[in-house]
Amino acid sequence: MDFLGIKLDGRVVLAPMAGVTDSPFRILARRWGAAMVYTELASSEAMIRDSARTRKLMEFLPEERPVGIQIFGANPEAMAVAAAEAESLNPDLLDINFGCPAKKVVRGGSGAAVLQDLDLLRRIVARVTGRVGLPVTVKIRSGWDSESIVAVEAARIAEGEGARAVTVHARTRAMGFGGSADWDMIRRVRESVGIPVIGNGDVREPADAAGMLDKTGCDLVMIGRAALGRPWLLGAAQHYIDSGETKDEPSNEERVRVCLEHYDLALRLNGERRAVLEMRKHIGWYLKGMPGASRVKQAVFHETDPGRVRKMLGEYRDGLNEKKGFIN
Ligand SMILES: Cc1cc2nc3c(=O)[nH]c(=O)nc-3n(C[C@H](O)[C@H](O)[C@H](O)COP(=O)(O)O)c2cc1C
């Protein structure tokens, strides 16, 4: 399908997740059927202070396309500078984060805090769309808290200033990641703007993705947490949307195989030191609920040599295959 002039091969996209959706994970998600991926949020202020490091966060490989770069900040001019920097990397779109609830982000007036000042939101979107030729999109929450639900107004303002699509994570900032997403808010935004809407929040299983499209009329579905240790979920969700059928989940052995594939990508792209540390959390997610997983995780979490980690995972996988296995 066509989305803002970008050719997408489905309607299910991977959510940007700081500390998670780096290049290795994005590549894996695309291999497993994500229609589009996003970089982790990058600070526009940091771009001015330490541009090399922030630029690194925005970089991606050709095989990740279509890919969006996401930036955040509270200063319209700094946002325009960051947007221009992002544009020089030639992503498929540029997304502005107006949803991050993290204290260190909202304290500086950025992320979800901008939802408390819709005039600032207007100025940020205007400056960014005025600066770059790329499609600019915004990602919002429902509002700051239940007393200030502004998604419809924020989306309309963004549209008026040239945003080409809006992602709605249907929670307030006050909810953090708790409670449940209010999909009706996505429907209301969908009915209030002419630009495409990406629905987000609590899509956990393939059928949820189809349910969200159905109930809200949104154009694309974005999946975050449910894809941790489960990158195949995106393709499975697309398959469900296309056919109404649920694919079998990969076997435990296959899951470890994907984990090893992820490990190798991380080693190759992030370097040994970073890969060993960062892959620990991913290994925890991949192995969640598997027989004997806690023992392997304990061992892996104390190991700093990637060769030995790979060996442990390989042995664990082979043990899963033999009936006697690795049972605790
Ligand atoms: C670990 C983590 C990091 C996140 N980082 C970002 C981010 O960098 N940018 C962003 O827009 N949203 C971020 N989010 C929010 C997700 O993109 C998404 O909106 C949210 O998790 C709700 O979707 P889900 O219910 O499918 O997880 C993050 C979420 C998590 C769990």
The ligand as a Tripos MOL2 file, in Angstrom:
@<TRIPOS>MOLECULE
LIG
   31    33     1     0     0
SMALL
NO_CHARGES

@<TRIPOS>ATOM
      1 C1         11.1370    0.4470   26.4670 C.3       1 LIG1
      2 C2         10.2670    1.4190   25.7290 C.ar      1 LIG1
      3 C3         10.8430    2.4830   25.0630 C.ar      1 LIG1
      4 C4         10.0540    3.3880   24.3480 C.ar      1 LIG1
      5 N1         10.6600    4.3950   23.6570 N.ar      1 LIG1
      6 C5          9.9060    5.1960   22.8480 C.ar      1 LIG1
      7 C6         10.5130    6.1430   21.9720 C.ar      1 LIG1
      8 O1         11.7490    6.2710   21.8900 O.2       1 LIG1
      9 N2          9.6960    6.9040   21.2220 N.ar      1 LIG1
     10 C7          8.3350    6.7840   21.2530 C.ar      1 LIG1
     11 O2          7.6280    7.4900   20.5290 O.2       1 LIG1
     12 N3          7.7390    5.8860   22.0510 N.ar      1 LIG1
     13 C8          8.4880    5.0850   22.8310 C.ar      1 LIG1
     14 N4          7.8710    4.1230   23.5780 N.ar      1 LIG1
     15 C9          6.4160    3.9540   23.4800 C.3       1 LIG1
     16 C10         6.0450    2.9680   22.3700 C.3       1 LIG1
     17 O3          6.4480    3.4540   21.1140 O.3       1 LIG1
     18 C11         4.5120    2.7320   22.3480 C.3       1 LIG1
     19 O4          3.8770    3.9590   22.1000 O.3       1 LIG1
     20 C12         3.9820    2.1800   23.6590 C.3       1 LIG1
     21 O5          4.8200    1.1560   24.1580 O.3       1 LIG1
     22 C13         2.5580    1.6450   23.5050 C.3       1 LIG1
     23 O6          2.4950    0.6040   22.5700 O.3       1 LIG1
     24 P1          2.4260   -0.9530   23.0280 P.3       1 LIG1
     25 O7          1.2190   -1.0870   23.9400 O.co2     1 LIG1
     26 O8          2.2670   -1.7100   21.7540 O.co2     1 LIG1
     27 O9          3.6900   -1.2320   23.7560 O.co2     1 LIG1
     28 C14         8.6400    3.2310   24.3220 C.ar      1 LIG1
     29 C15         8.0660    2.1550   24.9960 C.ar      1 LIG1
     30 C16         8.8450    1.2560   25.6910 C.ar      1 LIG1
     31 C17         8.1940    0.0980   26.4030 C.3       1 LIG1
@<TRIPOS>BOND
     1     1     2 1
     2     2     3 ar
     3     2    30 ar
     4     3     4 ar
     5     4     5 ar
     6     4    28 ar
     7     5     6 ar
     8     6     7 ar
     9     6    13 1
    10     7     8 2
    11     7     9 ar
    12     9    10 ar
    13    10    11 2
    14    10    12 ar
    15    12    13 ar
    16    13    14 ar
    17    14    15 1
    18    14    28 ar
    19    15    16 1
    20    16    17 1
    21    16    18 1
    22    18    19 1
    23    18    20 1
    24    20    21 1
    25    20    22 1
    26    22    23 1
    27    23    24 1
    28    24    25 2
    29    24    26 1
    30    24    27 1
    31    28    29 ar
    32    29    30 ar
    33    30    31 1
@<TRIPOS>SUBSTRUCTURE
     1 LIG1         1 GROUP 0 **** ****
